[in-house]
């Protein structure tokens, strides 16, 4: 004879990702950090698209900036942050200038 399992009440409450996002998105700190990250990812996309448009490789950018190619790759993938100095080196290698808009 097989006994039916009784449902065990869990003391943990489960939340959906939407519930968590909705809760955190009300926070001023979260909004600030979210905006900064979206801005960084937009800039990363611009760097990559400009490099491709100019038919340059990551290796070429790395040589011009004296940075490792793996570092350029991590920047373009969005996996790594970068300083203003690094941004300047990359923009110079791409023949672009940095402007505040």
C-alpha positions in Angstrom: 0.0 0.0 0.0 1.4 3.4 -1.1 0.8 6.3 1.2 0.0 9.7 -0.3 2.4 12.4 0.5 1.0 15.2 2.5 1.8 18.7 1.4 4.4 20.3 3.6 3.9 23.9 4.3 7.0 25.8 3.6 8.0 28.7 5.9 9.5 30.4 2.8 7.5 32.6 0.5 8.4 32.4 -3.2 8.4 35.5 -5.3 8.4 35.8 -9.1 11.1 37.8 -10.8 8.4 40.4 -11.7 7.5 40.8 -8.0 11.1 41.3 -7.1 11.7 43.8 -10.0 8.5 45.7 -9.1 9.6 46.0 -5.5 13.2 47.1 -6.2 12.3 49.4 -9.0 10.6 51.7 -6.5 14.0 52.4 -4.8 15.8 55.6 -5.8 19.1 53.8 -5.4 18.0 50.9 -7.7 16.8 53.4 -10.3 20.2 55.2 -10.2 22.2 52.0 -10.5 19.9 50.7 -13.2 20.2 53.9 -15.3 24.0 53.9 -14.9 24.2 50.2 -16.1 21.9 50.8 -19.1 24.1 53.9 -20.0 27.3 51.8 -19.8 25.8 49.0 -21.9 24.6 51.6 -24.5 28.2 53.0 -24.7 29.6 49.5 -25.0 27.3 48.8 -28.0 28.4 52.1 -29.6 32.1 51.1 -29.2 31.5 47.7 -30.7 29.4 49.0 -33.6 31.9 51.8 -34.4 34.8 49.2 -34.4 32.8 47.0 -36.8 31.8 49.9 -39.0 35.4 50.9 -39.4 36.3 47.3 -40.2 38.7 47.0 -37.2 39.4 44.0 -35.1 39.6 43.8 -31.4 43.3 43.0 -31.9 43.8 46.2 -33.8 42.1 48.2 -31.0 44.2 46.3 -28.4 47.4 47.2 -30.2 46.5 50.9 -30.6 45.5 51.2 -26.9 48.2 48.9 -25.5 45.5 46.9 -23.8 45.1 43.1 -24.0 42.7 41.9 -26.7 40.9 39.9 -24.0 40.2 43.1 -22.1 38.7 44.7 -25.2 36.5 41.6 -25.7 35.3 41.8 -22.1 34.4 45.4 -22.4 32.5 44.8 -25.7 30.6 41.9 -24.2 29.5 44.1 -21.2 31.2 41.8 -18.7 33.8 44.4 -17.6 33.6 48.0 -16.6 36.1 50.6 -17.7 37.6 53.8 -16.6 37.3 57.2 -18.3 41.0 56.8 -19.2 40.3 53.5 -20.9 37.3 55.0 -22.7 39.6 57.8 -23.9 42.2 55.3 -25.3 39.5 53.3 -27.1 37.9 56.4 -28.6 41.2 57.6 -29.8 42.0 54.3 -31.4 38.6 54.5 -33.2 39.3 58.0 -34.3 36.5 59.4 -32.2 36.3 62.0 -29.5 34.3 61.9 -26.3 31.5 64.5 -25.9 29.2 65.2 -23.1 25.7 65.7 -24.4 
